[in-house]
Amino acid sequence: MPHRTTERRALDNLREQAGITQSEPEVEPLAPAPGRFPLTPRQSLLLALFLFVDVCVLGLLFLVVANRIGLPS
């Protein structure tokens, strides 16, 4: 028997007390979707490097906007 939540058990108990014997049809769980674009190790490395550089650039822009650091003139 699949795991049921507390709410479902409470509803089942209410149905039994009310005399309603019709149960819900069992729904089969969906199979997980296949991965869209599997990445090679080289692509994963490049993606990680791009994300790291993006975080660094955004951090520097925030510091410039917040006047924590100044641009050389």
C-alpha positions as CSV (number, residue, x, y, z in Angstrom):
1,M,0.0,0.0,0.0
2,P,1.5,3.4,-1.0
3,H,2.4,5.9,1.6
4,R,-0.6,8.1,2.5
5,T,-0.5,11.6,4.0
6,T,-2.3,12.5,7.2
7,E,-4.9,14.4,5.3
8,R,-5.7,11.4,3.0
9,R,-6.0,9.1,6.0
10,A,-8.4,11.6,7.7
11,L,-10.5,11.8,4.5
12,D,-10.5,8.0,4.2
13,N,-11.7,7.7,7.8
14,L,-14.5,10.3,7.1
15,R,-15.6,8.4,4.0
16,E,-15.7,5.1,6.0
17,Q,-17.8,6.7,8.7
18,A,-20.2,8.2,6.2
19,G,-20.6,4.9,4.5
20,I,-19.1,5.9,1.2
21,T,-17.2,2.9,-0.2
22,Q,-16.1,4.3,-3.5
23,S,-12.4,4.7,-3.5
24,E,-10.1,6.7,-5.7
25,P,-8.5,4.9,-8.7
26,E,-4.9,4.2,-8.1
27,V,-2.7,6.5,-10.2
28,E,0.6,5.2,-11.4
29,P,3.5,7.5,-10.7
30,L,5.0,9.2,-13.8
31,A,8.4,8.0,-15.1
32,P,11.1,10.7,-14.7
33,A,11.7,12.7,-17.9
34,P,14.9,11.9,-19.6
35,G,17.7,14.6,-19.4
36,R,17.4,17.1,-22.1
37,F,21.0,17.9,-22.8
38,P,23.6,15.7,-21.1
39,L,26.8,17.7,-20.6
40,T,30.3,16.5,-21.3
41,P,32.9,17.1,-18.6
42,R,34.4,19.9,-20.6
43,Q,31.0,21.6,-21.0
44,S,30.4,21.3,-17.3
45,L,33.8,22.9,-16.5
46,L,33.1,25.8,-18.9
47,L,29.6,26.3,-17.4
48,A,31.0,26.4,-13.9
49,L,33.7,28.9,-15.0
50,F,31.2,31.1,-16.7
51,L,29.0,31.1,-13.6
52,F,32.0,31.9,-11.3
53,V,33.0,34.8,-13.6
54,D,29.4,36.1,-13.7
55,V,29.2,36.1,-9.9
56,C,32.5,37.9,-9.7
57,V,31.4,40.6,-12.2
58,L,28.1,41.1,-10.5
59,G,29.8,41.4,-7.1
60,L,32.2,44.0,-8.5
61,L,29.3,45.9,-10.0
62,F,27.5,45.9,-6.7
63,L,30.5,47.3,-4.9
64,V,30.9,50.0,-7.5
65,V,27.2,51.0,-7.3
66,A,27.3,50.9,-3.5
67,N,30.4,53.2,-3.5
68,R,32.4,50.7,-1.5
69,I,35.1,50.9,-4.2
70,G,35.9,53.5,-6.7
71,L,36.9,53.3,-10.3
72,P,40.2,54.8,-11.2
73,S,40.0,58.1,-13.1
